[in-house]
Amino acid sequence: MRALVWLLRALVFFTLFAFALNNQQDAVVRWFFGVEWRAPMVIVVLVAFAAGCAFGVVAMMPSWWRQRRWGRRAAAAAAPSAADARPAAEPLPEHPPREGL
């Protein structure tokens, strides 16, 4: 199974490498007010991909923080310490909140 996974990874790598070699001509990205950016097409695609990944990470951060807070509260409720003998103010749900899905 590992060999199959590595074979698939190699196939994806060489496909993307061939794409990069076949698209070395310059591309022009035209911004507002007549501003232009000239770069090889591979660089333009790489920048667009990286910007999309960064946007996706930033968009997921509130959900990650909410899940992290929920996990900490659940862990604290599961193992109460001797210093914190009072009960929790609100009961914890069985599953993390799923708003926005």
C-alpha positions as CSV (number, residue, x, y, z in Angstrom):
1,M,0.0,0.0,0.0
2,R,2.9,2.4,0.8
3,A,4.4,1.8,-2.6
4,L,1.1,2.7,-4.2
5,V,0.9,5.9,-2.3
6,W,4.4,6.9,-3.2
7,L,3.7,6.0,-6.8
8,L,0.7,8.3,-6.8
9,R,2.7,11.1,-5.2
10,A,5.4,10.7,-7.9
11,L,2.8,10.8,-10.6
12,V,1.3,14.1,-9.2
13,F,4.8,15.6,-8.8
14,F,5.9,14.7,-12.4
15,T,2.6,15.9,-13.8
16,L,3.0,19.3,-12.1
17,F,6.6,19.4,-13.1
18,A,5.7,18.9,-16.7
19,F,3.1,21.6,-16.4
20,A,5.7,24.0,-15.1
21,L,8.1,23.2,-17.9
22,N,5.4,23.6,-20.6
23,N,4.3,27.0,-19.2
24,Q,7.4,29.1,-19.0
25,Q,6.2,32.0,-21.1
26,D,5.4,35.3,-19.5
27,A,1.9,36.1,-18.3
28,V,0.5,39.6,-17.6
29,V,-1.7,40.2,-14.6
30,R,-3.5,43.5,-15.1
31,W,-4.5,45.2,-11.9
32,F,-6.5,48.4,-11.4
33,F,-5.4,51.8,-12.6
34,G,-3.1,50.4,-15.4
35,V,-0.8,48.5,-13.1
36,E,0.6,45.4,-14.7
37,W,2.6,42.5,-13.3
38,R,4.7,40.4,-15.7
39,A,6.0,37.0,-14.5
40,P,6.3,33.4,-15.8
41,M,2.9,31.7,-15.8
42,V,4.1,29.1,-13.3
43,I,4.8,31.8,-10.8
44,V,1.4,33.4,-11.3
45,V,-0.3,30.0,-10.7
46,L,1.9,29.4,-7.7
47,V,1.0,32.8,-6.2
48,A,-2.7,32.3,-6.8
49,F,-2.6,28.8,-5.2
50,A,-0.7,30.2,-2.1
51,A,-3.1,33.1,-1.8
52,G,-6.0,30.7,-1.9
53,C,-4.5,28.5,0.8
54,A,-3.8,31.5,3.0
55,F,-7.4,32.7,2.5
56,G,-8.7,29.2,3.5
57,V,-6.6,29.1,6.6
58,V,-7.7,32.5,7.7
59,A,-11.3,31.7,7.0
60,M,-11.1,28.5,9.2
61,M,-9.4,30.2,12.2
62,P,-12.7,31.2,14.0
63,S,-13.9,27.6,13.8
64,W,-10.6,26.2,15.0
65,W,-10.6,28.6,17.9
66,R,-14.2,27.7,18.8
67,Q,-13.3,23.9,18.7
68,R,-10.2,24.5,20.8
69,R,-12.2,26.4,23.5
70,W,-14.8,23.7,23.5
71,G,-12.1,21.0,23.9
72,R,-10.5,22.8,26.8
73,R,-13.9,23.2,28.5
74,A,-14.7,19.5,28.0
75,A,-11.3,18.5,29.3
76,A,-11.7,20.7,32.4
77,A,-15.2,19.3,33.0
78,A,-14.0,15.8,32.7
79,A,-11.1,16.1,35.2
80,P,-12.0,18.8,37.8
81,S,-9.2,19.8,40.1
82,A,-9.4,20.1,43.8
83,A,-8.9,23.9,43.7
84,D,-12.0,24.3,41.4
85,A,-14.6,22.5,43.4
86,R,-17.6,24.5,42.2
87,P,-19.7,23.1,39.3
88,A,-19.6,24.5,35.8
89,A,-22.0,27.4,35.1
90,E,-23.4,25.8,31.9
91,P,-23.6,22.2,30.8
92,L,-21.4,21.2,27.9
93,P,-23.1,19.8,24.8
94,E,-22.3,16.2,23.7
95,H,-20.8,17.4,20.4
96,P,-19.0,20.6,19.4
97,P,-21.1,23.3,17.9
98,R,-21.7,23.1,14.2
99,E,-22.8,26.6,13.2
100,G,-22.2,27.5,9.6
101,L,-22.1,24.0,8.2
